[in-house]
Amino acid sequence: MGTETSSAGPLLAISAHAGDFVWRAAGAIALAAERGDPAKVVCLSFGERGESARAWREGRTLEEIKGIRRAEAEAAAAELGAEIEFLDAGDYPLQETPELVDRLVRVYREFTPAVVLTHTLTDPYNGDHPAAARMALQARVLAQAIGYDAPGEPLGAPPVFFFEPHQPEQCDFKPDVLLDITPVFERKRKAMECLPAQQHMWDYYTDLAKRRGVQLKRNAGPNLGLAHDTTAEAYVRVYPQTTGVLA
């Protein structure tokens, strides 16, 4: 007997920069795609100013860097089986605007996600991440409003999960969900390798997946037959779970 799996429906990941969804949520995205659930990534920016140091040192122009990061993120999304959309809102800083929130509302209404993944609301190292999270949450609420002026039907109440930030202790990140990504970890690793602009992250997030896998096994109990090489991703659930059975 392994960890529980079920079909959840369309999964939407809202990522501040072109690489964030890969490090933090590639396993969840790949699992959704393997179940046959639609998976979509929305990148608010390409990470062109703050997360493309090598390209800047090589003398690349801003538009060239955007093209490089777009191609990397597209390759990673394809490896995971996800659709990807770029809003090109700029980074460092990612500005919160009504127009950008409205674009996200329209994504929600069109894609009708059953699950939403995004950043934490606290990150002292990168203000773009909390900005993305705040807009993702605000857009979810607006998309639920029957009178909001956007195409499509009002959104339901998809659960939102914050994915793990790079320095969790500094971001007040205390996970309450551990997701077994063992069956798709090799896809996550291949997706990470689509991002040579941030090659220094590959081994960090491989090691993190192993550590979270150890924690998953400890919390799952000793007799579930989980593989020795279990890997996992950590999340925080934002809204209460609604259920008729405590489990």
C-alpha positions in Angstrom: 0.0 0.0 0.0 1.4 3.4 -0.9 0.5 7.0 -0.4 -3.0 8.1 -1.5 -3.5 9.3 -5.0 -6.7 10.6 -6.7 -7.7 12.7 -9.6 -8.1 16.3 -8.4 -8.8 18.1 -11.7 -7.0 21.0 -13.4 -3.9 22.2 -11.6 -2.8 25.9 -11.9 0.7 27.1 -10.8 1.3 30.8 -10.5 5.0 31.5 -10.6 6.7 34.9 -10.1 9.6 34.0 -12.4 10.3 31.5 -15.1 12.1 29.0 -13.0 10.2 29.1 -9.7 7.6 26.5 -10.7 10.2 24.0 -11.6 12.2 24.1 -8.3 9.2 24.2 -6.1 6.3 22.4 -7.7 7.5 20.4 -10.7 6.6 17.1 -9.0 3.0 18.2 -8.3 2.7 19.4 -11.9 4.1 16.2 -13.4 1.8 14.1 -11.2 -1.3 16.0 -12.4 -0.2 15.5 -16.0 0.4 11.8 -15.5 -3.1 11.4 -14.0 -4.5 13.0 -17.1 -5.5 16.3 -15.3 -4.7 19.5 -17.2 -1.8 21.4 -15.8 -1.0 25.0 -16.5 1.8 27.3 -15.4 1.4 31.1 -15.4 4.8 32.9 -15.2 4.3 36.5 -14.2 7.8 37.4 -15.4 10.8 35.8 -17.1 13.1 36.4 -14.1 15.0 38.5 -16.6 16.5 41.1 -14.3 17.1 39.3 -11.0 17.6 35.6 -11.9 19.7 35.7 -15.1 23.1 36.8 -13.8 25.1 34.7 -16.3 23.3 36.1 -19.3 23.9 39.7 -18.1 27.6 39.0 -17.6 27.7 37.6 -21.1 26.5 41.0 -22.4 23.0 39.9 -23.5 20.3 42.4 -24.1 17.1 42.5 -22.0 15.1 41.1 -24.9 17.6 38.3 -25.5 17.5 37.3 -21.9 13.7 37.2 -21.9 13.9 34.9 -25.0 16.4 32.6 -23.2 14.3 32.3 -20.1 11.2 31.8 -22.1 12.8 28.9 -24.0 14.1 27.3 -20.8 10.7 27.5 -19.1 8.9 26.2 -22.1 11.2 23.2 -22.3 10.7 22.5 -18.6 6.9 22.8 -18.8 6.9 20.4 -21.8 9.0 17.9 -19.8 6.4 18.0 -17.1 3.4 17.9 -19.5 2.1 21.3 -18.7 0.8 24.3 -20.7 2.6 27.5 -19.9 1.7 31.2 -20.3 3.9 34.2 -19.8 2.4 37.6 -18.7 5.7 39.5 -19.0 5.0 41.8 -16.1 8.6 42.4 -15.3 10.6 41.4 -12.2 12.8 43.0 -9.5 10.4 44.5 -8.8 7.2 42.6 -9.8 4.7 45.4 -9.5 1.2 44.6 -8.2 -1.3 46.3 -10.4 -5.1 46.0 -10.9 -4.4 45.2 -14.5 -2.2 42.2 -13.7 -4.7 40.9 -11.1 -7.4 41.2 -13.7 -5.4 39.1 -16.1 -5.1 36.4 -13.5 -8.9 36.6 -12.9 -9.3 35.8 -16.5 -6.9 32.9 -16.3 -8.9 31.5 -13.4 -12.2 31.9 -15.2 -10.9 30.3 -18.4 -8.9 27.4 -16.9 -11.2 26.7 -13.9 -8.5 25.1 -11.7 -9.3 22.5 -9.1 -6.0 23.2 -7.3 -3.8 26.3 -7.2 -0.1 26.4 -6.3 1.8 29.6 -5.6 4.4 31.3 -3.5 4.4 32.1 0.3 3.2 35.4 1.5 6.5 36.0 3.3 10.0 36.0 1.7 12.5 38.6 3.0 14.9 37.6 0.2 12.6 38.3 -2.8 9.7 40.6 -2.7 8.5 39.3 -6.1 7.4 36.0 -4.5 5.0 37.5 -1.9 3.7 39.9 -4.6 2.8 37.0 -6.8 1.1 35.2 -4.0 -1.0 38.2 -3.0 -2.1 38.7 -6.6 -2.9 35.0 -7.0 -5.1 35.0 -3.8 -6.8 38.3 -4.7 -7.6 37.1 -8.2 -9.0 33.9 -6.9 -11.4 35.8 -4.7 -12.4 38.2 -7.5 -12.9 35.2 -9.9 -15.5 33.9 -7.5 -17.6 37.1 -7.6 -20.6 36.6 -9.8 -20.6 40.4 -10.6 -16.9 40.7 -11.5 -16.6 41.8 -15.2 -14.7 39.0 -16.8 -15.7 36.2 -19.2 -16.7 32.8 -17.9 -18.6 31.5 -14.9 -17.8 32.4 -11.3 -15.0 30.3 -9.9 -15.6 27.7 -7.2 -13.3 27.5 -4.3 -10.2 25.6 -5.4 -7.8 24.9 -2.6 -4.5 26.9 -2.6 -1.2 25.5 -1.6 2.0 27.6 -1.0 5.0 25.8 -2.3 8.3 25.7 -0.5 10.5 28.8 -0.6 14.2 28.7 -1.1 14.9 29.5 2.6 11.9 28.1 4.4 13.0 29.0 7.9 13.3 32.7 7.0 9.9 32.7 5.3 7.9 31.2 8.3 7.2 28.1 6.2 6.0 25.2 8.2 4.6 22.5 5.8 1.4 20.7 6.6 1.3 18.7 3.3 4.0 16.4 2.0 3.4 15.2 -1.5 5.0 11.9 -2.7 6.7 12.7 -6.0 8.8 9.5 -6.3 7.1 8.3 -9.5 7.9 11.5 -11.3 11.1 12.7 -9.7 13.2 11.9 -12.7 10.8 14.2 -14.8 11.4 16.9 -12.2 15.1 16.5 -12.4 15.0 16.7 -16.3 12.8 19.8 -16.0 15.4 21.4 -13.7 18.1 20.6 -16.2 16.2 22.7 -18.7 17.2 25.7 -16.7 21.0 26.1 -17.1 20.7 29.8 -16.2 20.3 28.5 -12.6 22.3 25.3 -12.6 23.4 25.9 -9.1 19.8 25.0 -8.0 19.7 21.5 -9.5 21.5 19.6 -6.7 19.9 21.8 -4.0 16.4 20.8 -5.0 17.4 17.2 -5.6 18.7 17.0 -2.0 15.6 18.9 -0.7 13.3 16.3 -2.3 15.2 13.5 -0.6 14.9 15.2 2.8 11.2 15.8 2.4 10.9 12.2 1.3 12.4 11.1 4.6 9.9 13.2 6.4 7.0 11.9 4.3 7.9 8.3 5.2 8.1 9.2 8.9 4.7 10.8 8.8 3.1 8.1 6.7 3.9 5.4 9.2 6.3 2.4 9.1 4.3 -0.1 7.1 3.1 1.6 3.9 5.7 0.0 1.7 7.2 3.3 0.6 10.4 3.1 -1.5 13.7 3.7 0.2 14.4 6.5 -2.3 11.1 8.3 -1.7 11.1 11.9 -2.7 8.6 14.6 -1.8 7.6 18.3 -2.1 6.4 20.3 0.8 3.3 22.6 0.8 1.2 24.7 3.2 -2.5 24.6 2.6 -4.0 28.1 2.8 -7.8 27.4 3.3 -9.4 24.8 5.4 -10.1 21.3 4.0 -13.7 20.5 3.7 -14.5 16.9 4.4 -17.1 14.5 5.8 -14.4 12.2 7.1 -11.3 13.0 9.2 -8.3 11.4 7.6 
